[in-house]
Amino acid sequence: MTLGVEVRKKGYMIIPKSVHEPMGIREGDTLSIKGDNGRLVLEPDRRVDISYLTEKLEEHRERVSYARKVKLGELAGSVLEEEFDS
C-alpha cells in the first residue's frame, strides 16, 4: 500500500490510521527512521515494556495457581503405568 503524506512544519508527518492501526502503532510509541537508497524507512521500535510483561506474567500465575507443587517424596511408590491401566 502506498499513500502520500504531507510534511508539515518542523518535519512533522501524520501516519494515516489505515497504516498505523493494523501495525499496532499507538500514540507515544517510538519508531526508528532511516534513509535507504533515497527512501525513508519507518519501523516500530519493539522494546519490551517491563510493566506490561510483569502484569501479564502475574495474570498467568493467577490462572495456573490451582496447580500446586509436589512435595519431595510425595510420589514415592507411585507407578505411572498404573495411572493409565483404568
C-alpha positions in Angstrom: 0.0 0.0 0.0 1.4 3.4 -0.9 -0.1 6.6 0.5 1.0 10.2 0.2 1.6 12.3 3.3 2.4 15.9 3.6 5.5 17.1 5.5 4.5 20.0 7.7 6.3 22.5 9.9 9.4 21.1 11.6 9.2 17.9 9.5 6.0 16.6 11.1 4.0 13.9 9.2 0.8 12.2 10.1 0.8 8.5 9.7 -2.7 7.6 8.4 -4.9 5.4 10.6 -5.1 2.8 7.8 -1.3 2.3 8.1 -0.6 2.7 11.9 -3.6 0.9 13.3 -3.0 -2.5 11.6 0.6 -2.4 12.6 -0.3 -1.8 16.2 1.4 1.6 16.3 -0.1 3.7 19.1 0.3 7.3 20.3 3.6 7.5 22.3 5.3 4.6 20.5 8.8 5.1 19.3 9.7 4.5 15.6 13.1 4.0 14.1 13.7 6.0 10.9 16.5 5.6 8.4 17.3 6.6 4.9 17.7 3.7 2.4 18.7 4.4 -1.2 16.7 7.7 -1.3 13.7 6.3 0.7 12.6 6.8 4.3 12.0 3.6 6.2 10.0 3.7 9.4 10.0 0.7 11.7 8.3 0.3 15.1 10.8 0.1 18.0 9.6 -3.1 19.6 11.2 -2.8 23.0 9.7 -4.9 25.8 7.6 -2.9 28.2 8.6 -4.5 31.6 5.5 -3.3 33.4 3.2 -4.8 30.7 5.2 -8.1 30.8 5.1 -8.2 34.6 1.3 -7.7 34.5 0.8 -10.5 32.0 3.0 -12.9 33.9 1.1 -12.2 37.1 -2.2 -12.8 35.3 -0.9 -16.1 34.1 0.4 -17.1 37.5 -3.1 -16.4 38.9 -4.7 -18.6 36.2 -2.4 -21.6 37.0 -2.3 -21.1 40.7 -4.7 -24.1 41.2 -1.7 -26.3 40.3 0.4 -27.0 43.4 3.9 -28.1 43.7 4.6 -31.7 44.6 6.5 -32.1 47.8 9.6 -34.1 47.9 8.8 -37.8 48.4 5.0 -37.3 47.8 5.1 -39.5 44.7 7.4 -42.2 46.1 5.9 -45.6 45.3 3.7 -44.3 42.6 3.9 -46.1 39.3 2.9 -44.0 36.2 1.7 -47.0 34.3 -1.0 -47.7 36.9 -2.5 -44.3 36.1 -3.2 -45.5 32.5 -4.5 -49.0 33.3 -8.0 -48.0 34.1 
